[in-house]
């Protein structure tokens, strides 16, 4: 288990996300290329809920020794059920960043955690606490890519009629 690497990535990813969306106006934060795509604001709120209800919660569950199944999550449905796109962008970003800091402080506070403890229930049977930590850090990267794609698509729309192809192939 490379705990230091995962912690550094979770810290760096939060800073990347903060820098990437800071200063973007509410219109762009709520813009979606199609009705089925997520907006930047929906991505940020998804990440905030993941901080509260997914990765760290699953790791805590495993560390507790609780033999029960994980609490169910429905991230794709939460986007509309929880009205992510109607939320305040600044509050959403601040909420994500605050929750990430709390989670990192908790991880740092652990005294010799067993990162090899595994989940016993299908379909995730055999996944360890360390696996969840690594997946958490990599999950950020998927959404950083998504935020970048959204920013590119918005820019292409705003700059329509200009030959942005000179920038390079997307």
Secondary structure, 3 states (H helix, E strand, C coil): CCHHHHHHHHHHHHHHHHHHHCCCCHHHHHCCCCCCCCCHHHHHHHHHHHHHHCHHHHHHHHHHCCCCCCCCCCHHHHHHHCCHHHCCHHHHHHHHHHHHHHHHHHHHHCCCCCCCCECCCCCCCCCEHHHHHHHHHHHHHHHHHHHHHHHHHHHHHHCCCCCHHHHCCC
